[in-house]
Amino acid sequence: MIMHYTLSLFMNDIPERIRSLMSACVECGACLDVCPSHRYGGVNPMEAMIGGNGNVTSCIGCLNCSNVCNVTDPSRVIMYLNCIESGAKIPDLFYDIGYSIKQTEQLSRTELPPKWNGND
């Protein structure tokens, strides 16, 4: 299920560091021009920056949006929103590096595939 954010409601739920990045957006659209995902119907970085959904789960993490933006860091905002959307725990390290790795369930030793012994 895709969540739809509104700037007024969602901005209160995010940390000041991310809110600051979002509010710095001047809506120039430079990020849209370089986003390969947006070109094929994926993420809309500018919409995400102004508090919309932006289809953030389709971001491929190329960082092109942040490379062309002289004002803020759209990729960090998109990765934060992607973590929220996908239910990933957002570690403190995220604020330094901008990424969060979604944890997967660990398999028990009995669920692992049998080791190949070279006899077949």
N, C-alpha and C positions, 0 to 999 in steps of 0.2 A: 504494500500500500504506500503510495507516494503522499507525503505530507505537503500541505500547502501553507507556506509561511506568509505572514503579513508583517511588514516592517514594524508597525506599532506594537503588535502582540509579541513577536518573536524576539525583537531587539532586547527586551527586558530579561530574556532567559539565557542570553549568551554572555560570556565574560567580557569585561571592558576591553581587553586587548583585541578581540575579534570585532567587537562593535566599533572600535576606533578605526580598524581597517575598512570596515564596510562604510562608515560615514565619510571616509575620505574620498570615496569614488566620485568622480566628476561626470560620470556617464558619457564619456567621449566615444565609446564604442570600439576603441582600438583593440580591446581583448576579443571582441567578436570576430574581427577581421583575421586574426591569427589562430583561432581555435579550430583545430581539425575536427573535434567532436561536434561542435556547433554546426560546422559546414555540412555534416551529414545528419542533422536533426537531433544531436545530443545536447550536452550541457550549454546553457546560456550564461556565460560568466557575468555579464552585466546585470542580468536579472537577479542572480544570486547575490551580487554585491549590494543591490538596493533592497534586499530583504525578501525577494520572491523565491520560489522553489528552484527555478533554473535547471531542473532535471540533473541535479548534482551527481547522482549515482552513475551517470554516463561519462563523467570526466575521466580522461585517460592519463592524467597526471603529467602531461608533457611540459608544464610550466611556461608555455608560450605566453599566456595571458599576463603573468607576472613579469616576464622578460620585456614586454612592450609597455607596461604601465609604469609611468614615471612618478605616480602619486601614491599608490598603495600596493597591496599584495593579494590579488584575486585568488591565486591558487591556494593560498593558506586558508582563506575564507571558504573556498569550495571544499577543500579537504575536511575542514571542521564540520561543515554542513553535511558532507558525505558520511562522516562518522556518526552524526546524529541520526541521519536517515537509515544507515545500515545497522544501527544498534551497537556500534563498536564503543568500547570503553575509551575515553579520551584521557591518555596519560599526561602528566605534567610535561613530559619531554616534547609533546606535540607542539607546545607554544614556542619551543626553541627550533625544532626542525620542520614542523608543519605536516608531519605524517603520523598516522596511527595504524598499527597492524592489527587487524581483527584477529582475535584469538580463536583457534579452532579447538574442538573437543579432542582430547587425547584418547587414543585407542588403548585398550588393555593389551597385555602381551598375548592373550588368547585370541584376540581379534586380528592380529597381524598375520599376513600371508605366510605360509610355510616357507622355510629357507630352501633354496634349490641346492641339491647335493651333487648334481652333475650326472646322475644315473639314468636319466630318461632322454 
